[in-house]
Amino acid sequence: MHEKLFEVIDEMIVPKKSVFDIYDKIEDFFSKNDLEKIPNTIPVSINCNQIIYHGKPILYELKEGDVLIVDVCFSYNGILIDGAKTYVVGVSNRAAIKLINDNRNIIKELLTKIKADVLVKDVIKFLNSKINDMGYYLFPDGMGHGIGNTLHEPPFLSLNNLENFNWKFKPGDYFTIEPILFIKKEIPYENILGEGILSENNIASQFEVSVFINEKGEAQILNRALIN
């Protein structure tokens, strides 16, 4: 269902499209497809340019070169699913396009390495090393999280959360992979609305996929289309 929703969003990432229109289209999709909002979550977050997480609806028309991170979670047939995708409007912002493509490819490579008996710290080590080697900066928090009865459960993938470093993935585990990459090293600040903000000379990219470890110990990606 995530794939169908993001196909709708894909067509709306054009100049002069209102961010509010994108929110309305997502709400309409929720209603028409019986998608349930998960309690105690932000079901839809559209993060425009320097806003990198928890973006609130804004009166803004997209323009050439804008970067958007669209993050959507919901419950469908009793299954919680979480996903995000980064877009750039038009073709003029070459730095953003390269960052987005590199981010997508890093996640694809990582997903080939995730299976039963892999440690959380090995996932984090790969991400950090790969991203640093490519000249980007990895946002230290929020690289992924477990999903269970609620949307955010252990293991939490973070450079700052040592408690889950030795978590070993096993059949039945269900979790997200969602690293945020920056072009320049920076610690974002939170405004009074709880939005994460970068400086004007920086760019962020995030893709998020939901992953299940099957009985064979293999990783199955529920919303792979988000990184294709």
KOLZALO-459754 format. One record per atom (N, C-alpha, C, O): y, z negated, x negated; residue in three letters. Coordinates in steps of 0.1 Angstrom, whole numbers, plus 5000, padded with zeros to 4 digits. Each point is the difference from the previous one (the first is absolute). Layout:
<atoms>
<<Y Z X> ALA> ...
</atoms>
This chain:
<atoms>
<<4988 5000 4992> MET> <<5012 5000 5008> MET> <<5013 5000 4991> MET> <<5010 5006 5004> MET> <<4989 4987 4985> HIS> <<5011 5001 4991> HIS> <<5004 5014 4996> HIS> <<5012 5003 4999> HIS> <<4977 5005 4998> GLU> <<5003 5013 4996> GLU> <<5008 5008 5010> GLU> <<5009 5008 4997> GLU> <<4987 4991 5016> LYS> <<5007 5007 5011> LYS> <<5014 4995 5001> LYS> <<5009 5008 5002> LYS> <<4993 4979 4997> LEU> <<5014 4995 5000> LEU> <<5009 5005 4989> LEU> <<5011 5005 5003> LEU> <<4984 4996 4985> PHE> <<5008 5004 4989> PHE> <<5002 5016 5000> PHE> <<5009 5005 4994> PHE> <<4982 5002 5013> GLU> <<5002 5014 5002> GLU> <<5013 5002 5009> GLU> <<5008 5009 4997> GLU> <<4994 4982 5012> VAL> <<5012 5001 5009> VAL> <<5012 4996 4992> VAL> <<5010 5007 5001> VAL> <<4989 4983 4990> ILE> <<5011 4996 4992> ILE> <<5004 5011 4990> ILE> <<5011 5002 4998> ILE> <<4979 5004 4996> ASP> <<5002 5011 4990> ASP> <<5010 5010 5005> ASP> <<5009 5004 4993> ASP> <<4990 5000 5020> GLU> <<5008 5010 5005> GLU> <<5015 4996 5003> GLU> <<5009 5008 5002> GLU> <<4993 4979 4997> MET> <<5014 4994 5003> MET> <<5008 4998 4987> MET> <<5011 4996 5001> MET> <<4983 5006 4988> ILE> <<5007 4997 4987> ILE> <<5008 5012 4996> ILE> <<4997 5007 4991> ILE> <<5014 4995 5016> VAL> <<5009 5012 4998> VAL> <<5014 4995 5001> VAL> <<5003 4990 5006> VAL> <<5007 5018 4987> PRO> <<5014 4996 5001> PRO> <<5005 4999 5015> PRO> <<4996 5008 5008> PRO> <<5012 4982 4994> LYS> <<5007 4998 5013> LYS> <<4991 4993 5010> LYS> <<5005 4997 5011> LYS> <<4983 5000 4986> LYS> <<4991 4992 5009> LYS> <<5004 4985 4999> LYS> <<5002 4995 4989> LYS> <<5000 4999 5022> SER> <<5004 4986 5001> SER> <<4988 4991 4997> SER> <<4989 5002 5004> SER> <<5014 4988 4988> VAL> <<4989 4990 4997> VAL> <<4996 4993 5013> VAL> <<4988 4997 5002> VAL> <<5021 5001 5007> PHE> <<4997 4994 5013> PHE> <<4990 5009 5008> PHE> <<4991 4996 5007> PHE> <<5011 5018 4992> ASP> <<4991 5009 5006> ASP> <<4985 4999 4995> ASP> <<4991 5001 5008> ASP> <<5008 4996 4979> ILE> <<4987 4998 4994> ILE> <<4993 4987 5006> ILE> <<4989 5000 5003> ILE> <<5019 4989 4997> TYR> <<4995 4988 5007> TYR> <<4996 5003 5014> TYR> <<4989 4995 5004> TYR> <<5019 5012 5004> ASP> <<4996 5002 5014> ASP> <<4987 5008 5001> ASP> <<4992 4998 5009> ASP> <<5007 5012 4982> LYS> <<4988 5009 5000> LYS> <<4987 4991 4997> LYS> <<4990 5002 5006> LYS> <<5012 4989 4984> ILE> <<4988 4992 4997> ILE> <<4997 4990 5012> ILE> <<4988 4998 5003> ILE> <<5022 4996 5003> GLU> <<4998 4992 5012> GLU> <<4993 5007 5011> GLU> <<4991 4995 5006> GLU> <<5013 5018 4996> ASP> <<4994 5008 5010> ASP> <<4985 5003 4997> ASP> <<4992 5000 5009> ASP> <<5005 5002 4978> PHE> <<4987 5003 4996> PHE> <<4991 4987 5002> PHE> <<4989 5001 5005> PHE> <<5017 4987 4992> PHE> <<4993 4988 5003> PHE> <<4996 4999 5014> PHE> <<4988 4997 5004> PHE> <<5021 5006 5005> SER> <<4998 4999 5015> SER> <<4990 5009 5005> SER> <<4991 4997 5008> SER> <<5010 5016 4987> LYS> <<4991 5010 5005> LYS> <<4985 4999 4995> LYS> <<4991 5006 5006> LYS> <<5008 4987 4983> ASN> <<4986 4999 4994> ASN> <<4995 4986 5000> ASN> <<4990 4997 4993> ASN> <<5015 4994 5015> ASP> <<4995 4987 5002> ASP> <<4999 4992 4987> ASP> <<4990 4993 4998> ASP> <<5020 5009 4993> LEU> <<5000 4992 4988> LEU> <<5007 4987 5002> LEU> <<5010 4999 5006> LEU> <<4983 4990 4989> GLU> <<5006 4987 5003> GLU> <<5007 4995 4987> GLU> <<4996 5002 4989> GLU> <<5016 4992 5014> LYS> <<5007 4994 4989> LYS> <<4993 4987 4996> LYS> <<4996 4992 5008> LYS> <<5004 5006 4979> ILE> <<4993 4988 4994> ILE> <<5010 4988 5000> ILE> <<5011 5002 4995> ILE> <<4985 4987 5011> PRO> <<5009 4988 5000> PRO> <<5004 4996 4986> PRO> <<4993 5002 4990> PRO> <<5020 4993 5009> ASN> <<5005 4995 4987> ASN> <<5001 5011 4989> ASN> <<4999 4996 4988> ASN> <<5003 5016 5016> THR> <<5002 5011 4990> THR> <<5013 5008 5004> THR> <<5005 4999 5011> THR> <<4999 5009 4980> ILE> <<5010 5010 5003> ILE> <<4992 5013 5002> ILE> <<4996 5006 4990> ILE> <<5003 4999 5022> PRO> <<4991 5011 5003> PRO> <<5005 5013 4994> PRO> <<4992 5009 4996> PRO> <<5021 4993 5004> VAL> <<5005 5013 4994> VAL> <<5012 4996 4991> VAL> <<5009 4993 5004> VAL> <<4991 5012 4984> SER> <<5011 4998 4991> SER> <<5003 5014 4994> SER> <<4992 5006 4993> SER> <<5021 4998 5008> ILE> <<5005 5012 4994> ILE> <<5010 4997 4990> ILE> <<5011 4995 5003> ILE> <<4986 5007 4985> ASN> <<5008 4995 4988> ASN> <<5007 5012 4994> ASN> <<4993 5009 4994> ASN> <<5020 4991 5007> CYS> <<5007 5012 4996> CYS> <<5008 4998 4987> CYS> <<5008 4990 4999> CYS> <<4989 5018 4991> ASN> <<5007 5000 4987> ASN> <<4998 4987 4993> ASN> <<4989 4996 4996> ASN> <<5022 4996 5004> GLN> <<4999 4987 4992> GLN> <<4993 4989 5007> GLN> <<4997 4990 4994> GLN> <<5000 5011 5019> ILE> <<4992 4991 5007> ILE> <<4985 5003 4997> ILE> <<4996 5011 5004> ILE> <<4997 4979 4991> ILE> <<4986 5004 4996> ILE> <<4990 4992 5008> ILE> <<4988 5004 5000> ILE> <<5015 4986 5008> TYR> <<4991 4994 5009> TYR> <<5007 4993 5011> TYR> <<5012 4995 4998> TYR> <<4981 5003 5013> HIS> <<5005 4993 5012> HIS> <<5013 5007 5006> HIS> <<5009 4993 5005> HIS> <<4992 5020 4993> GLY> <<5012 5007 5005> GLY> <<5002 4999 5015> GLY> <<4990 5001 5008> GLY> <<5022 4996 4997> LYS> <<5003 4998 5014> LYS> <<5005 5014 5006> LYS> <<5005 5008 4992> LYS> <<4994 4994 5021> PRO> <<5005 5012 5006> PRO> <<5015 5002 4997> PRO> <<5008 4990 5001> PRO> <<4996 5022 4994> ILE> <<5014 5002 4997> ILE> <<5005 5013 5006> ILE> <<4993 5009 5003> ILE> <<5020 4991 5000> LEU> <<5007 5012 5005> LEU> <<5003 5009 4988> LEU> <<5011 4999 4994> LEU> <<4980 5010 5003> TYR> <<5001 5008 4988> TYR> <<4993 5013 5002> TYR> <<4989 5001 5005> TYR> <<5018 5010 4991> GLU> <<4994 5013 5000> GLU> <<4995 5004 4986> GLU> <<5008 4999 4991> GLU> <<4980 5006 5008> LEU> <<4995 5003 4987> LEU> <<5008 5012 4994> LEU> <<5005 5009 5007> LEU> <<4995 4991 4980> LYS> <<5007 5011 4993> LYS> <<4991 5004 4988> LYS> <<4991 4992 4996> LYS> <<5012 5020 4999> GLU> <<4993 5005 4988> GLU> <<5000 4990 4989> GLU> <<5010 4994 4996> GLU> <<4977 5004 4998> GLY> <<4999 4991 4989> GLY> <<4996 4985 5004> GLY> <<4997 4992 4991> GLY> <<5004 5004 5021> ASP> <<4997 4987 5004> ASP> <<4985 4997 4998> ASP> <<4992 5009 5001> ASP> <<5005 4978 4996> VAL> <<4986 4996 4998> VAL> <<4997 4989 5011> VAL> <<5008 4991 5001> VAL> <<4981 5011 5006> LEU> <<4996 4991 5010> LEU> <<4986 4995 4998> LEU> <<4991 5008 4996> LEU> <<5007 4979 5005> ILE> <<4986 4994 5000> ILE> <<4998 4995 5014> ILE> <<5007 4992 5006> ILE> <<4983 5015 5001> VAL> <<4996 4996 5014> VAL> <<4987 4992 4999> VAL> <<4990 5005 4996> VAL> <<5011 4983 5010> ASP> <<4989 4990 4999> ASP> <<4996 4996 5014> ASP> <<5009 4995 5008> ASP> <<4979 5008 4996> VAL> <<4996 4997 5014> VAL> <<4986 4993 5001> VAL> <<4991 5004 4993> VAL> <<5008 4986 5015> CYS> <<4988 4993 5002> CYS> <<4997 4998 5015> CYS> <<5010 5000 5007> CYS> <<4978 5000 4996> PHE> <<4996 4998 5014> PHE> <<4985 4996 5002> PHE> <<4993 5000 4990> PHE> <<5004 4996 5022> SER> <<4986 4998 5003> SER> <<4995 5011 5009> SER> <<5006 5003 5010> SER> <<4982 5003 4987> TYR> <<4995 5011 5008> TYR> <<4985 4997 5002> TYR> <<4992 5000 4990> TYR> <<5004 4999 5022> ASN> <<4986 4996 5003> ASN> <<4995 4988 4993> ASN> <<4989 4999 4996> ASN> <<5020 4991 5003> GLY> <<4997 4988 4993> GLY> <<5000 5000 4985> GLY> <<4998 4989 4994> GLY> <<5006 5022 5000> ILE> <<5000 5001 4986> ILE> <<5015 5000 4995> ILE> <<5008 5008 5005> ILE> <<4995 4983 4986> LEU> <<5014 5000 4995> LEU> <<5001 5010 4988> LEU> <<4991 5001 4992> LEU> <<5020 5007 5008> ILE> <<5001 5010 4990> ILE> <<5015 5000 4996> ILE> <<5009 4999 5008> ILE> <<4993 5004 4979> ASP> <<5013 4999 4994> ASP> <<5002 5012 4990> ASP> <<4990 5003 4993> ASP> <<5021 5003 5008> GLY> <<5002 5012 4991> GLY> <<5015 5003 4998> GLY> <<5008 4997 5009> GLY> <<4995 5010 4980> ALA> <<5014 5004 4997> ALA> <<5000 5013 4993> ALA> <<4990 5003 4993> ALA> <<5021 5004 5008> LYS> <<5001 5013 4993> LYS> <<5015 5002 4997> LYS> <<5009 4996 5007> LYS> <<4993 5010 4981> THR> <<5014 5002 4995> THR> <<5003 5015 5002> THR> <<4992 5009 4997> THR> <<5021 4993 5008> TYR> <<5005 5014 5002> TYR> <<5013 5002 4993> TYR> <<5007 4990 4997> TYR> <<4995 5022 4999> VAL> <<5013 5004 4995> VAL> <<5005 5012 5009> VAL> <<4992 5009 5003> VAL> <<5021 4990 5001> VAL> <<5005 5010 5009> VAL> <<5004 5012 4991> VAL> <<5009 4999 4991> VAL> <<4986 5013 5013> GLY> <<5003 5012 4992> GLY> <<4994 5001 4987> GLY> <<4989 4994 4997> GLY> <<5017 5014 4994> VAL> <<4993 5003 4987> VAL> <<5010 4997 4988> VAL> <<4996 5003 4988> VAL> <<5016 4992 5014> SER> <<5010 4999 4990> SER> <<4998 4987 4991> SER> <<5004 5001 4988> SER> <<4989 4989 5017> ASN> <<4999 4988 4993> ASN> <<4987 5000 4991> ASN> <<4989 4995 5004> ASN> <<5012 5012 4985> ARG> <<4988 5002 4992> ARG> <<4994 4988 4994> ARG> <<4988 4999 4999> ARG> <<5020 4991 4998> ALA> <<4995 4987 4994> ALA> <<4992 4993 5011> ALA> <<4989 4995 4996> ALA> <<5015 5005 5016> ALA> <<4992 4994 5011> ALA> <<4987 5007 5002> ALA> <<4990 4994 5003> ALA> <<5011 5019 4997> ILE> <<4988 5008 5003> ILE> <<4989 4997 4989> ILE> <<4989 4999 5003> ILE> <<5016 5001 4985> LYS> <<4990 4997 4989> LYS> <<4994 4986 5001> LYS> <<4988 4998 4999> LYS> <<5021 4992 5004> LEU> <<4995 4986 5002> LEU> <<4990 5000 5011> LEU> <<4989 4993 4998> LEU> <<5014 5013 5013> ILE> <<4991 4999 5012> ILE> <<4986 5007 4996> ILE> <<4990 4994 5003> ILE> <<5011 5017 4991> ASN> <<4987 5007 4996> ASN> <<4992 4992 4990> ASN> <<4988 4999 5001> ASN> <<5019 4995 4989> ASP> <<4993 4992 4990> ASP> <<4994 4987 5007> ASP> <<4989 4996 4997> ASP> <<5018 4998 5012> ASN> <<4995 4988 5007> ASN> <<4988 5004 5008> ASN> <<4990 4992 4999> ASN> <<5010 5019 5008> ARG> <<4988 5004 5008> ARG> <<4988 5002 4991> ARG> <<4989 4996 5003> ARG> <<5013 5011 4985> ASN> <<4989 5002 4991> ASN> <<4995 4988 4994> ASN> <<4988 4999 4997> ASN> <<5020 4991 5000> ILE> <<4996 4987 4994> ILE> <<4991 4993 5010> ILE> <<4989 4995 4996> ILE> <<5014 5005 5017> ILE> <<4992 4993 5010> ILE> <<4987 5008 5001> ILE> <<4989 4993 5001> ILE> <<5011 5020 4999> LYS> <<4987 5007 5001> LYS> <<4991 4997 4989> LYS> <<4988 4998 5002> LYS> <<5018 5001 4986> GLU> <<4991 4997 4988> GLU> <<4995 4986 5001> GLU> <<4988 4997 4998> GLU> <<5020 4993 5007> LEU> <<4996 4987 5001> LEU> <<4989 4998 5010> LEU> <<4990 4993 4998> LEU> <<5011 5015 5013> LEU> <<4990 4998 5011> LEU> <<4986 5005 4995> LEU> <<4990 4995 5006> LEU> <<5009 5013 4984> THR> <<4987 5004 4995> THR> <<4994 4989 4992> THR> <<4988 5001 4997> THR> <<5019 4989 4999> LYS> <<4995 4989 4992> LYS> <<4997 4988 5008> LYS> <<4994 4991 4995> LYS> <<5010 5008 5017> ILE> <<4998 4988 5009> ILE> <<4986 5001 5006> ILE> <<4997 5010 5007> ILE> <<4995 4980 4991> LYS> <<4987 4998 5006> LYS> <<4996 4986 5000> LYS> <<5007 4991 4994> LYS> <<4981 5006 5011> ALA> <<4995 4986 4999> ALA> <<4999 4995 4986> ALA> <<4997 5008 4991> ALA> <<5007 4980 5007> ASP> <<4999 4993 4987> ASP> <<5012 5003 4991> ASP> <<5001 4994 4989> ASP> <<5009 5014 5015> VAL> <<5012 5002 4993> VAL> <<5009 4988 5003> VAL> <<5001 4995 5011> VAL> <<5006 5000 4978> LEU> <<5009 4988 5002> LEU> <<5014 5005 5004> LEU> <<5005 5010 4995> LEU> <<5002 4981 5012> VAL> <<5014 5003 5004> VAL> <<5008 5002 4987> VAL> <<5008 5009 5000> VAL> <<4990 4982 4990> LYS> <<5008 5001 4988> LYS> <<4998 5013 4993> LYS> <<5009 5005 4993> LYS> <<4979 5002 5009> ASP> <<4998 5013 4993> ASP> <<5008 5011 5008> ASP> <<5004 5009 4993> ASP> <<4997 4989 5020> VAL> <<5008 5010 5008> VAL> <<5015 4999 4995> VAL> <<5006 5010 4998> VAL> <<4999 4977 5001> ILE> <<5013 4998 4997> ILE> <<5003 5005 4985> ILE> <<5010 5006 4998> ILE> <<4981 4991 4993> LYS> <<5001 5004 4986> LYS> <<5001 5016 5000> LYS> <<5008 5005 4992> LYS> <<4983 5002 5015> PHE> <<5001 5014 5000> PHE> <<5013 5005 5005> PHE> <<5006 5009 4994> PHE> <<4999 4986 5017> LEU> <<5012 5004 5006> LEU> <<5012 4998 4990> LEU> <<5008 5009 4998> LEU> <<4993 4979 4997> ASN> <<5011 4997 4991> ASN> <<5000 5008 4988> ASN> <<5011 5005 4996> ASN> <<4977 4997 4998> SER> <<4999 5008 4988> SER> <<5004 5015 5002> SER> <<5007 5006 4993> SER> <<4987 4999 5018> LYS> <<5002 5014 5003> LYS> <<5015 5003 5003> LYS> <<5005 5010 4995> LYS> <<5001 4982 5013> ILE> <<5014 5002 5004> ILE> <<5009 4998 4988> ILE> <<5010 5008 4999> ILE> <<4987 4982 4993> ASN> <<5009 4998 4988> ASN> <<4999 5012 4991> ASN> <<5010 5005 4994> ASN> <<4977 5000 5004> ASP> <<4998 5012 4991> ASP> <<5008 5012 5005> ASP> <<5004 5009 4992> ASP> <<4998 4992 5021> MET> <<5007 5011 5006> MET> <<5015 4998 5000> MET> <<5008 5009 5005> MET> <<4997 4980 4990> GLY> <<5014 4997 4999> GLY> <<5006 4995 5013> GLY> <<5013 5000 5001> GLY> <<4979 4995 5008> TYR> <<5005 4994 5013> TYR> <<4999 4984 4999> TYR> <<4995 4995 4990> TYR> <<5010 4999 5020> TYR> <<5000 4985 5001> TYR> <<4992 4997 5013> TYR> <<5003 5005 5010> TYR> <<4988 4986 4989> LEU> <<4992 4995 5011> LEU> <<5006 4987 5006> LEU> <<5001 4990 4993> LEU> <<5002 5011 5020> PHE> <<5005 4988 5007> PHE> <<4989 4990 4999> PHE> <<4989 5002 5005> PHE> <<5014 4986 4990> PRO> <<4989 4990 4997> PRO> <<4993 4994 5012> PRO> <<4988 4996 4999> PRO> <<5018 5004 5013> ASP> <<4994 4994 5012> ASP> <<4996 5011 5009> ASP> <<5004 5012 5000> ASP> <<4986 4985 5009> GLY> <<4997 5008 5011> GLY> <<4993 5013 4996> GLY> <<5003 5011 5006> GLY> <<4987 4988 4985> MET> <<4992 5012 4996> MET> <<4988 5003 5009> MET> <<4994 5010 4999> MET> <<5004 4980 5010> GLY> <<4989 5001 5009> GLY> <<4996 4987 5006> GLY> <<5005 4989 4995> GLY> <<4988 5011 5016> HIS> <<4996 4987 5006> HIS> <<4987 5002 5009> HIS> <<4997 5011 5004> HIS> <<4996 4979 4997> GLY> <<4988 5000 5009> GLY> <<5004 5001 5015> GLY> <<5011 4996 5003> GLY> <<4980 5009 5005> ILE> <<5002 5001 5014> ILE> <<4987 4994 5007> ILE> <<4989 5003 4996> ILE> <<5014 4988 5013> GLY> <<4989 4994 5008> GLY> <<5004 4998 5014> GLY> <<5003 5009 5007> GLY> <<4997 4978 4998> ASN> <<5005 4998 5013> ASN> <<5015 5001 5001> ASN> <<5005 5002 5011> ASN> <<5001 4997 4978> THR> <<5015 5002 4999> THR> <<5002 5011 4990> THR> <<4991 5004 4992> THR> <<5021 5001 5007> LEU> <<5003 5012 4992> LEU> <<5001 4996 4985> LEU> <<4997 5009 4992> LEU> <<5007 4979 5005> HIS> <<5002 4996 4986> HIS> <<4991 4988 4997> HIS> <<5003 4989 5004> HIS> <<4986 5014 4988> GLU> <<4991 4990 4996> GLU> <<4996 5002 4986> GLU> <<5002 5011 4995> GLU> <<4992 4979 4998> PRO> <<4995 5003 4986> PRO> <<4989 5011 5000> PRO> <<4993 5002 5010> PRO> <<5007 5006 4979> PRO> <<5007 4997 4988> PRO> <<5014 5006 5000> PRO> <<5002 5011 5007> PRO> <<5007 4983 4987> PHE> <<5014 5005 4999> PHE> <<5001 5006 4986> PHE> <<4998 4993 4990> PHE> <<5006 5020 5009> LEU> <<5001 5007 4987> LEU> <<5015 4999 4996> LEU> <<5009 5006 5006> LEU> <<4993 4986 4983> SER> <<5014 4998 4995> SER> <<4999 4996 4986> SER> <<4991 4992 4996> SER> <<5019 5012 4996> LEU> <<5001 4995 4986> LEU> <<5003 4985 5000> LEU> <<4998 4994 4990> LEU> <<5008 5001 5021> ASN> <<5004 4986 5000> ASN> <<4991 4991 5007> ASN> <<5002 4988 5001> ASN> <<4986 5017 5004> ASN> <<4991 4992 5008> ASN> <<4987 4999 4992> ASN> <<4990 5007 5002> ASN> <<5010 4983 4989> LEU> <<4988 4998 4991> LEU> <<4988 4995 5008> LEU> <<4988 5002 4995> LEU> <<5014 4992 5016> GLU> <<4989 4994 5008> GLU> <<4989 5010 5004> GLU> <<4988 4996 5000> GLU> <<5016 5017 5002> ASN> <<4990 5009 5005> ASN> <<4996 5010 4989> ASN> <<4993 5010 5003> ASN> <<5011 4988 4984> PHE> <<4997 5009 4989> PHE> <<4985 5002 4999> PHE> <<4995 5011 4997> PHE> <<4997 4979 5005> ASN> <<4985 5000 4997> ASN> <<4992 5003 5013> ASN> <<4988 4999 5000> ASN> <<5019 5005 5011> TRP> <<4993 5005 5012> TRP> <<4992 5012 4997> TRP> <<5006 5010 4994> TRP> <<4981 4990 5009> LYS> <<4992 5011 4997> LYS> <<4997 5007 5014> LYS> <<4994 4994 5009> LYS> <<5009 5019 4992> PHE> <<4998 5007 5012> PHE> <<4985 5001 5003> PHE> <<4992 5002 4991> PHE> <<5005 4998 5022> LYS> <<4986 5000 5004> LYS> <<4998 5008 5013> LYS> <<5011 5002 5007> LYS> <<4977 5002 4997> PRO> <<4999 5007 5013> PRO> <<5005 4992 5011> PRO> <<4998 4988 5001> PRO> <<5010 5019 5008> GLY> <<5006 4993 5011> GLY> <<5014 4997 4998> GLY> <<5007 4997 5010> GLY> <<4998 5003 4978> ASP> <<5014 4998 4997> ASP> <<5009 5011 5006> ASP> <<4996 5012 4999> ASP> <<5015 4984 5007> TYR> <<5009 5010 5006> TYR> <<5014 4996 4995> TYR> <<5005 4988 5002> TYR> <<5003 5021 4992> PHE> <<5012 4996 4994> PHE> <<5009 5013 4998> PHE> <<4996 5011 5003> PHE> <<5017 4987 4993> THR> <<5009 5011 4997> THR> <<5002 5001 4985> THR> <<4999 4991 4993> THR> <<5005 5021 5004> ILE> <<5006 5003 4986> ILE> <<5013 5006 5003> ILE> <<5001 5010 5007> ILE> <<5010 4984 4987> GLU> <<5014 5005 5004> GLU> <<5010 4997 4989> GLU> <<5010 4993 5003> GLU> <<4988 5012 4985> PRO> <<5010 4997 4989> PRO> <<5013 5007 5003> PRO> <<5000 5011 5005> PRO> <<5011 4982 4992> ILE> <<5013 5006 5001> ILE> <<5005 5003 4985> ILE> <<5000 4991 4992> ILE> <<5004 5021 5006> LEU> <<5005 5005 4987> LEU> <<5015 5002 5000> LEU> <<5005 5004 5010> LEU> <<5001 4992 4979> PHE> <<5014 5002 4998> PHE> <<5002 5010 4988> PHE> <<4992 5000 4991> PHE> <<5019 5008 5010> ILE> <<5003 5008 4988> ILE> <<5006 4991 4989> ILE> <<4998 5003 4988> ILE> <<5010 4987 5015> LYS> <<5006 4991 4991> LYS> <<4995 4986 5002> LYS> <<4998 4996 5012> LYS> <<5001 4996 4977> LYS> <<4995 4986 5001> LYS> <<5011 4992 5007> LYS> <<5012 5000 4996> LYS> <<4984 4993 5015> GLU> <<5010 4992 5007> GLU> <<4993 4991 5010> GLU> <<4989 5003 5005> GLU> <<5016 4985 4997> ILE> <<4995 4991 5010> ILE> <<5009 5001 5012> ILE> <<5012 4997 4999> ILE> <<4983 5008 5012> PRO> <<5009 5002 5012> PRO> <<5004 4986 5006> PRO> <<4993 4990 4997> PRO> <<5018 5010 5010> TYR> <<5004 4988 5006> TYR> <<4998 5002 5015> TYR> <<5000 5011 5006> TYR> <<5000 4977 5001> GLU> <<4998 5001 5015> GLU> <<5014 4996 5006> GLU> <<5006 4991 4996> GLU> <<4998 5018 5014> ASN> <<5012 4997 5007> ASN> <<4997 4990 5012> ASN> <<4989 4995 5001> ASN> <<5021 5002 5007> ILE> <<4998 4990 5010> ILE> <<4991 5004 5011> ILE> <<4996 4992 5008> ILE> <<5001 5021 4993> LEU> <<4990 5005 5010> LEU> <<4986 5000 4994> LEU> <<4991 5004 5008> LEU> <<5007 4992 4980> GLY> <<4987 5000 4994> GLY> <<4995 5013 4995> GLY> <<4989 5002 4996> GLY> <<5021 5008 5002> GLU> <<4997 5013 4995> GLU> <<5000 4999 4984> GLU> <<5009 4994 4995> GLU> <<4982 5013 4999> GLY> <<5000 5001 4985> GLY> <<5009 5011 4996> GLY> <<4999 5011 5005> GLY> <<5011 4986 4986> ILE> <<5010 5010 4996> ILE> <<5000 5003 4985> ILE> <<4999 4991 4992> ILE> <<5002 5022 5005> LEU> <<5001 5005 4986> LEU> <<5014 5004 4998> LEU> <<5008 5002 5009> LEU> <<4996 4999 4978> SER> <<5013 5005 4996> SER> <<5000 5015 5003> SER> <<4990 5007 5002> SER> <<5022 4999 4999> GLU> <<5002 5014 5004> GLU> <<4995 5010 4990> GLU> <<4997 5011 5004> GLU> <<5001 4985 4984> ASN> <<4995 5010 4990> ASN> <<4984 4999 4998> ASN> <<4995 5005 4990> ASN> <<4999 4989 5020> ASN> <<4985 4999 4999> ASN> <<4993 5006 5012> ASN> <<5007 5002 5010> ASN> <<4981 5002 4988> ILE> <<4992 5006 5011> ILE> <<4986 4993 5001> ILE> <<4995 4996 4989> ILE> <<5000 5002 5023> ALA> <<4987 4994 5002> ALA> <<4991 5009 5007> ALA> <<5004 5009 5008> ALA> <<4983 4989 4990> SER> <<4990 5007 5007> SER> <<4988 4991 5003> SER> <<4996 4991 4992> SER> <<4999 5010 5020> GLN> <<4988 4992 5004> GLN> <<4991 5008 5010> GLN> <<5004 5006 5009> GLN> <<4983 4993 4987> PHE> <<4990 5005 5010> PHE> <<4990 4988 5002> PHE> <<4997 4992 4991> PHE> <<4999 5007 5021> GLU> <<4990 4989 5004> GLU> <<4988 5006 5007> GLU> <<5002 5007 5010> GLU> <<4986 4989 4985> VAL> <<4988 5004 5007> VAL> <<4992 4988 5003> VAL> <<5000 4990 4993> VAL> <<4992 5011 5018> SER> <<4991 4989 5003> SER> <<4986 5004 4996> SER> <<4995 5011 5002> SER> <<4998 4980 4991> VAL> <<4988 5002 4993> VAL> <<4989 4991 5004> VAL> <<5002 4988 5002> VAL> <<4986 5017 5000> PHE> <<4988 4992 5004> PHE> <<4989 5002 4990> PHE> <<4997 5012 4997> PHE> <<4997 4977 4999> ILE> <<4988 5001 4991> ILE> <<4987 5001 5008> ILE> <<4997 4990 5007> ILE> <<4996 5021 4993> ASN> <<4989 5001 5009> ASN> <<4987 4993 4994> ASN> <<5001 4994 4990> ASN> <<4988 5007 5017> GLU> <<4988 4993 4996> GLU> <<4994 5005 4987> GLU> <<4993 4993 4994> GLU> <<5011 5019 5002> LYS> <<4996 5005 4987> LYS> <<5009 4996 4989> LYS> <<4998 5003 4988> LYS> <<5013 4990 5016> GLY> <<5009 4995 4989> GLY> <<5011 5011 4997> GLY> <<5007 4998 4991> GLY> <<4994 5012 5017> GLU> <<5009 5011 4998> GLU> <<5013 4998 5008> GLU> <<5000 4993 5011> GLU> <<5011 5011 4984> ALA> <<5013 4999 5007> ALA> <<5002 5012 5010> ALA> <<4999 5011 4996> ALA> <<5004 4985 5016> GLN> <<5003 5010 5010> GLN> <<5014 4998 5004> GLN> <<5005 4989 5003> GLN> <<5003 5022 4997> ILE> <<5014 4999 5004> ILE> <<5002 5005 5014> ILE> <<4997 5011 5004> ILE> <<5009 4980 5004> LEU> <<5001 5003 5015> LEU> <<5011 5010 5003> LEU> <<5000 5006 5010> LEU> <<5010 4994 4981> ASN> <<5012 5009 5003> ASN> <<5003 5008 4988> ASN> <<5012 5000 4995> ASN> <<4978 5007 4999> ARG> <<5002 5008 4988> ARG> <<5011 5010 5001> ARG> <<5006 5004 4990> ARG> <<4996 5002 5022> ALA> <<5009 5011 5001> ALA> <<5014 4996 4996> ALA> <<5008 5008 4997> ALA> <<4995 4979 5003> LEU> <<5014 4995 4995> LEU> <<5002 5003 4986> LEU> <<5012 5001 4996> LEU> <<4978 5001 4996> ILE> <<5002 5003 4986> ILE> <<4996 5015 4996> ILE> <<5000 5003 4988> ILE> <<4997 5005 5022> ASN> <<4996 5014 4997> ASN> <<5012 5009 4999> ASN> <<4999 5012 4998> ASN> 
</atoms>
